[in-house]
Amino acid sequence: MPTVLMFSLPGCAFCERLRAEQLIHLHRDAARIGVRVVELSMTDRRPIPGTEPPESPAAMARRLGVRLAPSVLFVSNEREIAPRLEGYGSPDFYGAYLDERTAQARQAIAEHVRR
């Protein structure tokens, strides 16, 4: 199951809009769609439970080259499996891009399982 991973910043108005206008729907339907939805703050320095070796969201953002909030990554086993979405200016086409990338991520996992 792919993880839709949103990196955000505290007080980020674009992050709040993305969360309210797009990710809330994806999160609500995640089980049906077949994804996990996780949000991490790019400033959080506390270790993420279960990461080995322990890694904070801030360190993970640096390692993955996330420089803009919000950024949405599509990952499985610590690697990106669909192109990321950076920034959020308008909801006009974002939902379609989000759906497309989510489908690409699920397809990448399905192809990996078939091998």
Contact map, one row per residue, 1 for C-alpha under 8 A:
1110000000000000000000000000000001110000000000000000000000000000000000000001000000000000000000000000000001001000000
1111000000000000000000000000000001110000000000000000000000000000000000000111000000000000000000000000000011001000000
1111100000000000000000000000000000111100000000000000000000000000000000001111000000000000000000000000000000000000000
0111110000000000000000000000000000111100000000000000000000000000000000011110000000000000000000000000010000000000000
0011111000000000000000000000000000001111000000000000000000000000000000011110000000000000000000000000000000000000000
0001111100000000000000000000000000001111000000000000000000000000000001111000000000000000000000000000000000000000000
0000111110000000000000000000000000000011110000000000000000001000010011110000000000000000000000000000000000000000000
0000011111010010000000000000000000000011110000000000000000000000000011100000000000000000000000000000000000000000000
0000001111110010000000000000000000000000111000000000000000000000000011000000000000000000000000000000000000000000000
0000000111110000000000000000000000000000101000000000000000000000000000000000000000000000000000000000000000000000000
0000000011111001000000000000000000000000000000000000000000000000000000000000000000000000000000000000000000000000000
0000000111111111000000000000000000000000000000000000000000000000000010000000000000000000000000000000000000000000000
0000000000111111100000000000000000000000000000000000000000000000000000000000000000000000000000000000000000000000000
0000000000011111110000000000000000000000000000000000000000000000000011000000000000000011100000000000000000000000000
0000000110011111111000000000000000000000000000000000000000000000000011000000000000000001000000000000000000000000000
0000000000111111111100000000000000000000000000000000000000000000000000000000000000000000000000000000000000000000000
0000000000001111111111000000000000000000000000000000000000000000000000000000000000000000000000000000000000000000000
0000000000000111111111100000000000000000000000000000000000000000000001000000000000000001001000000000000000000000000
0000000000000011111111110000000000000000000000000000000000000000000000000000000000000000000000000000000000000000000
0000000000000001111111110000000000000000000000000000000000000000000000000000000000000000000000000000000000000000000
0000000000000000111111111000000000000000000000000000000000000000000000000000000000000000001000000000000000000000000
0000000000000000111111111100000000000000000000000000000000000000000000000000000000000000001001100000000000000000000
0000000000000000011111111110000000001000000000000000000000000000000000000000000000000000000000000000000000000000000
0000000000000000001111111111000000000000000000000000000000000000000000000000000000000000000000000000000000000000000
0000000000000000000011111111100000000000000000000000000000000000000000000000000000000000000000000000000000000000000
0000000000000000000001111111110000001000000000000000000000000000000000000000000000000000000000000000000000000000000
0000000000000000000000111111110000011000000000000000000000000000000000000000000000000000000000000000000000000000000
0000000000000000000000011111111000000000000000000000000000000000000000000000000000000000000000000000000000000000000
0000000000000000000000001111111110000000000000000000000000000000000000000000000000000000000000000000000000000000000
0000000000000000000000000111111111111000000000000000000000000000000000000000000000000000000000000000000000000000000
0000000000000000000000000001111111110000000000000000000000000000000000000000000000000000000000000000000000000000000
0000000000000000000000000000111111000000000000000000000000000000000000000000000000000000000000000000000000000000000
0000000000000000000000000000111111100000000000000000000000000000000000000000000000000000000000000000000000000000000
1100000000000000000000000000011111110000000000000000000000000000000000000000000000000000000000000000000001000000000
1111000000000000000000000000011011111000000000000000000000000000000000000000000000000000000000000000010001000000000
1111000000000000000000000010011001111100000000000000000000000000000000000000000000000000000000000000000000000000000
0011110000000000000000100110010000111110000000000000000000000000000000000000000000000000000000000000000000000000000
0011110000000000000000000000000000011111000000000000000000000000000000000000000000000000000000000000000000000000000
0000111100000000000000000000000000001111100000000000000000000000000000000000000000000000000000000000000000000000000
0000111100000000000000000000000000000111110100000000000010000000000000000000000000000000000000000000000000000000000
0000001111000000000000000000000000000011111100000000000011000000000000000000000000000000000000000000000000000000000
0000001110000000000000000000000000000001111100000000000011001000000000000000000000000000000000000000000000000000000
0000000011000000000000000000000000000000111110000000000011000000000000000000000000000000000000000000000000000000000
0000000000000000000000000000000000000001111111000000000111000000000000000000000000000000000000000000000000000000000
0000000000000000000000000000000000000000001111100000000111100000000000000000000000000000000000000000000000000000000
0000000000000000000000000000000000000000000111110000001110000000000000000000000000000000000000000000000000000000000
0000000000000000000000000000000000000000000011111010011110000000000000000000000000000000000000000000000000000000000
0000000000000000000000000000000000000000000001111110011110000000000000000000000000000000000000000000000000000000000
0000000000000000000000000000000000000000000000111110010000000000000000000000000000000000000000000000000000000000000
0000000000000000000000000000000000000000000000011111010000000000000000000000000000000000000000000000000000000000000
0000000000000000000000000000000000000000000000111111111000000000000000000000000000000000000000000000000000000000000
0000000000000000000000000000000000000000000000000111111000000000000000000000000000000000000000000000000000000000000
0000000000000000000000000000000000000000000000000011111000000000000000000000000000000000000000000000000000000000000
0000000000000000000000000000000000000000000000111111111100000000000000000000000000000000000000000000000000000000000
0000000000000000000000000000000000000000000001110011111110110000000000000000000000000000000000000000000000000000000
0000000000000000000000000000000000000000000111110000011111110000000000000000000000000000000000000000000000000000000
0000000000000000000000000000000000000001111111110000001111111000000000000000000000000000000000000000000000000000000
0000000000000000000000000000000000000000111110000000000111111100000000000000000000000000000000000000000000000000000
0000000000000000000000000000000000000000000010000000001111111110000000000000000000000000000000000000000000000000000
0000000000000000000000000000000000000000000000000000001111111111000000000000000000000000000000000000000000000000000
0000001000000000000000000000000000000000010000000000000011111111111000000000000000000000000000000000000000000000000
0000000000000000000000000000000000000000000000000000000001111111111000000000000000000000000000000000000000000000000
0000000000000000000000000000000000000000000000000000000000111111110000000000000000000000000000000000000000000000000
0000000000000000000000000000000000000000000000000000000000011111110000000000000000000000000000000000000000000000000
0000000000000000000000000000000000000000000000000000000000001111111000000000000000000000000000000000000000000000000
0000001000000000000000000000000000000000000000000000000000001111111110100000000000000000000000000000000000000000000
0000000000000000000000000000000000000000000000000000000000001100111110000000000000000000000000000000000000000000000
0000000000000000000000000000000000000000000000000000000000000000011111100000000000000110000000000000000000000000000
0000001110010110000000000000000000000000000000000000000000000000011111100000000000000110000000000000000000000000000
0000011110000110010000000000000000000000000000000000000000000000000111110000000000000111000000000000000000000000000
0000011100000000000000000000000000000000000000000000000000000000010111111000000000011110000000000000000000000000000
0001111000000000000000000000000000000000000000000000000000000000000001111100000000011100000000000000000000000000000
0011110000000000000000000000000000000000000000000000000000000000000000111110000101111000000000000000000000000000000
0111100000000000000000000000000000000000000000000000000000000000000000011111000111110000000000000000110010000000000
0111100000000000000000000000000000000000000000000000000000000000000000001111111111000000000000000000000010000000000
1110000000000000000000000000000000000000000000000000000000000000000000000111111110000000000000000000000000001000000
0000000000000000000000000000000000000000000000000000000000000000000000000011111000000000000000000000000000000000000
0000000000000000000000000000000000000000000000000000000000000000000000000011111100000000000000000000000000000000000
0000000000000000000000000000000000000000000000000000000000000000000000000011111110000000000000000000000000000000000
0000000000000000000000000000000000000000000000000000000000000000000000001111011111110000000000000000000000000000000
0000000000000000000000000000000000000000000000000000000000000000000000000111001111100000000000000000000110011000000
0000000000000000000000000000000000000000000000000000000000000000000000001110000111110000000000000000110110010000000
0000000000000000000000000000000000000000000000000000000000000000000000001100000111111000000000000000100000000000000
0000000000000000000000000000000000000000000000000000000000000000000000111100000101111100000000000000100000000000000
0000000000000000000000000000000000000000000000000000000000000000000000111000000000111110000000000100000000000000000
0000000000000000000000000000000000000000000000000000000000000000000111110000000000011111000000000000000000000000000
0000000000000100000000000000000000000000000000000000000000000000000111100000000000001111100000000000000000000000000
0000000000000110010000000000000000000000000000000000000000000000000001000000000000000111111001000000000000000000000
0000000000000100000000000000000000000000000000000000000000000000000000000000000000000011111000000000000000000000000
0000000000000000000000000000000000000000000000000000000000000000000000000000000000000001111111000000000000000000000
0000000000000000010011000000000000000000000000000000000000000000000000000000000000000001111111100000000000000000000
0000000000000000000000000000000000000000000000000000000000000000000000000000000000000000011111100000000000000000000
0000000000000000000000000000000000000000000000000000000000000000000000000000000000000000011111111000000000000000000
0000000000000000000001000000000000000000000000000000000000000000000000000000000000000001011111111100000000000000000
0000000000000000000001000000000000000000000000000000000000000000000000000000000000000000001111111110000000000000000
0000000000000000000000000000000000000000000000000000000000000000000000000000000000000000000011111111000000000000000
0000000000000000000000000000000000000000000000000000000000000000000000000000000000000000000011111111100000000000000
0000000000000000000000000000000000000000000000000000000000000000000000000000000000001000000001111111110000000000000
0000000000000000000000000000000000000000000000000000000000000000000000000000000000000000000000111111111000000000000
0000000000000000000000000000000000000000000000000000000000000000000000000000000000000000000000011111111100000000000
0000000000000000000000000000000000000000000000000000000000000000000000000100000001110000000000001111111110000000000
0001000000000000000000000000000000100000000000000000000000000000000000000100000001000000000000000111111111000000000
0000000000000000000000000000000000000000000000000000000000000000000000000000000000000000000000000011111111100000000
0000000000000000000000000000000000000000000000000000000000000000000000000000000011000000000000000001111111110000000
0100000000000000000000000000000000000000000000000000000000000000000000000110000011000000000000000000111111111000000
1100000000000000000000000000000001100000000000000000000000000000000000000000000000000000000000000000011111111100000
0000000000000000000000000000000000000000000000000000000000000000000000000000000000000000000000000000001111111110000
0000000000000000000000000000000000000000000000000000000000000000000000000000000011000000000000000000000111111111000
1100000000000000000000000000000000000000000000000000000000000000000000000001000010000000000000000000000011111111100
0000000000000000000000000000000000000000000000000000000000000000000000000000000000000000000000000000000001111111110
0000000000000000000000000000000000000000000000000000000000000000000000000000000000000000000000000000000000111111111
0000000000000000000000000000000000000000000000000000000000000000000000000000000000000000000000000000000000011111111
0000000000000000000000000000000000000000000000000000000000000000000000000000000000000000000000000000000000001111111
0000000000000000000000000000000000000000000000000000000000000000000000000000000000000000000000000000000000000111111
0000000000000000000000000000000000000000000000000000000000000000000000000000000000000000000000000000000000000011111
